[in-house]
């Protein structure tokens, strides 16, 4: 679990425990170009593959508060932090860079996401974590704009190829107003293949 590292949050109400995300189908349809922001009208929480917004929040006052309000389970990890045994209900706030997810059918508002070892077929992989700055929630549009830009910038460093030249797509999870109030500042970038599941990591895939 991420605890007291600046990226964790509390769940004091249903909205507070959620993050927004951008789900499949692909965020950036062909032909490839600069990211297009697609915003759902439904409220979201931290989800792992499309966009939305939630609300509310109470200030975070330590890990004990966090522990009380985070729901879902955790994946089993080895000493290097890699998932060795998945969990169909992994708490979204325990996700890490390198985790592989089965999130193609994720709803707009999620508290949990299925995780699997990357050696097994999966829908997406987390390739970057970006911590936003500031005390005041900047608004959902500003959060989405930063997530779009940051995940695009991080893409070639992970894949070894520019986004415009790659066959893969990216998306992300990002803080909602409610999770921001609880201390959440983290954007998680994900990579996926619009053709379906992949097996193995896409790190340094070069295409």
C-alpha positions in Angstrom: 0.0 0.0 0.0 1.2 3.5 -0.7 1.2 5.2 2.7 2.3 8.6 3.7 4.3 9.1 0.5 2.3 12.0 -0.8 0.3 9.9 -3.2 -2.1 8.1 -0.8 -5.6 9.2 0.1 -8.5 8.5 2.4 -11.9 7.1 1.6 -14.4 8.9 3.8 -17.3 8.5 1.4 -17.9 6.6 -1.8 -16.7 9.5 -3.9 -13.6 10.0 -1.8 -12.4 6.4 -2.5 -12.5 6.7 -6.3 -10.1 8.0 -8.9 -10.8 9.0 -12.5 -9.5 7.0 -15.4 -9.6 6.7 -19.1 -10.9 3.2 -20.2 -10.8 1.2 -23.4 -11.7 1.7 -26.3 -8.6 3.6 -27.3 -8.2 7.1 -26.1 -6.3 8.1 -29.2 -7.9 6.7 -32.4 -5.9 6.5 -35.7 -4.3 8.4 -37.2 -2.1 9.0 -34.2 -1.5 12.6 -33.2 -1.3 14.7 -30.0 -3.5 13.2 -27.3 -7.2 14.0 -27.4 -9.0 14.6 -24.2 -12.2 12.5 -23.8 -14.1 13.4 -20.7 -17.0 11.3 -19.5 -20.0 13.1 -17.9 -20.3 10.4 -15.2 -18.4 10.7 -12.0 -15.1 8.7 -11.8 -12.6 7.7 -9.3 -9.1 6.5 -9.8 -9.6 4.0 -12.6 -7.2 2.6 -15.0 -8.1 3.5 -18.5 -10.5 6.5 -19.3 -11.6 9.9 -17.9 -14.0 11.3 -15.4 -14.6 13.2 -12.1 -15.7 12.7 -8.5 -16.2 15.0 -5.6 -15.9 15.7 -1.8 -13.1 15.0 0.6 -11.7 15.4 4.1 -8.0 16.2 4.8 -5.7 13.3 5.3 -4.3 13.1 8.8 -1.9 10.1 8.6 -1.6 6.5 7.6 -4.1 5.3 10.2 -6.8 7.2 8.5 -5.7 5.8 5.1 -5.8 2.3 6.4 -9.3 2.7 7.7 -10.7 3.8 4.4 -8.9 2.0 1.6 -11.0 -0.8 0.3 -10.3 -3.9 -1.8 -7.3 -6.2 -1.5 -3.7 -6.3 -2.5 -1.8 -8.4 -5.1 0.9 -10.8 -3.8 4.4 -9.4 -4.7 7.9 -10.7 -4.7 10.9 -9.0 -3.1 11.3 -6.7 -6.1 7.6 -5.6 -5.9 6.5 -7.5 -9.0 3.0 -9.1 -8.9 3.4 -12.9 -8.6 -0.2 -13.6 -7.8 -3.0 -11.4 -9.0 -6.1 -10.2 -7.2 -9.5 -9.6 -8.9 -10.2 -6.8 -6.4 -6.9 -4.9 -6.0 -7.3 -1.6 -4.3 -6.6 1.1 -6.9 -4.5 3.0 -4.4 -2.0 0.1 -4.0 -1.2 0.0 -7.8 2.4 0.5 -8.8 4.5 1.1 -11.9 5.0 -2.2 -13.6 1.6 -3.7 -12.5 -0.4 -5.4 -15.2 -4.2 -5.0 -15.2 -7.3 -6.5 -16.6 -9.3 -3.2 -16.8 -10.8 -3.1 -20.3 -14.3 -3.3 -18.9 -13.6 -1.0 -15.9 -16.5 1.2 -15.0 -16.2 4.9 -14.8 -15.9 4.9 -11.0 -13.8 2.2 -9.5 -12.3 1.3 -6.1 -10.7 -2.0 -7.3 -9.0 -3.3 -10.4 -8.0 -6.9 -11.4 -4.2 -7.3 -11.4 -2.3 -10.2 -12.8 1.4 -11.1 -13.3 2.6 -9.5 -16.5 3.5 -13.0 -17.8 -0.2 -13.7 -18.1 -2.5 -12.1 -20.7 -3.6 -8.6 -19.6 -5.3 -5.5 -20.9 -2.8 -2.8 -19.8 0.4 -2.1 -17.9 1.3 0.9 -15.7 4.4 2.5 -17.1 4.7 5.8 -15.3 3.7 7.6 -12.1 3.5 11.4 -12.0 3.0 13.3 -8.8 1.1 16.6 -9.3 1.9 19.6 -7.2 -0.2 22.2 -5.4 -2.5 22.4 -2.4 -5.7 23.5 -4.2 -7.5 21.1 -6.6 -6.8 22.7 -10.1 -10.0 21.4 -11.7 -10.6 18.3 -13.6 -9.7 19.8 -17.0 -6.3 20.9 -15.7 -5.7 17.5 -14.2 -6.6 15.8 -17.4 -4.4 18.1 -19.4 -1.4 17.4 -17.2 -2.1 13.7 -17.4 -2.3 13.8 -21.2 0.9 15.7 -21.5 2.9 13.8 -18.8 1.9 10.3 -20.1 2.7 11.3 -23.7 6.1 12.6 -22.5 6.9 9.4 -20.5 5.8 7.0 -23.4 9.0 6.9 -25.4 11.2 6.4 -22.3 9.2 3.2 -21.5 8.6 1.8 -25.0 11.8 3.0 -26.7 9.8 4.6 -29.5 7.8 7.8 -30.0 4.1 7.6 -29.4 3.3 8.6 -32.9 5.4 5.8 -34.3 4.1 3.1 -31.9 1.3 0.6 -32.5 0.3 0.9 -28.8 -1.9 3.4 -27.0 -1.8 5.1 -23.6 -4.3 6.1 -21.0 -4.2 7.0 -17.3 -5.7 7.2 -13.9 -5.8 10.5 -12.1 -7.0 12.2 -8.9 -10.5 13.4 -8.5 -11.5 16.4 -6.4 -12.4 14.1 -3.6 -9.2 12.0 -3.6 -7.2 15.3 -4.0 -8.7 16.6 -0.8 -7.5 13.4 0.9 -3.9 13.9 -0.3 -3.9 12.1 -3.6 -1.7 13.7 -6.3 -0.7 10.7 -8.4 -1.3 10.1 -12.1 -0.7 6.6 -13.3 0.0 6.1 -17.0 -1.0 2.9 -18.7 -0.1 1.3 -22.1 -2.4 -1.1 -24.0 -3.0 -2.6 -27.4 -6.4 -1.7 -28.9 -6.3 -5.1 -30.7 -6.7 -7.0 -27.4 -4.7 -8.5 -24.5 -0.9 -8.8 -24.5 1.4 -11.2 -22.7 4.6 -9.9 -21.1 5.7 -6.4 -20.4 5.8 -3.8 -23.2 8.9 -2.1 -21.7 11.4 -1.4 -24.5 9.1 -3.0 -27.0 10.3 -0.6 -29.8 7.1 -0.7 -31.8 
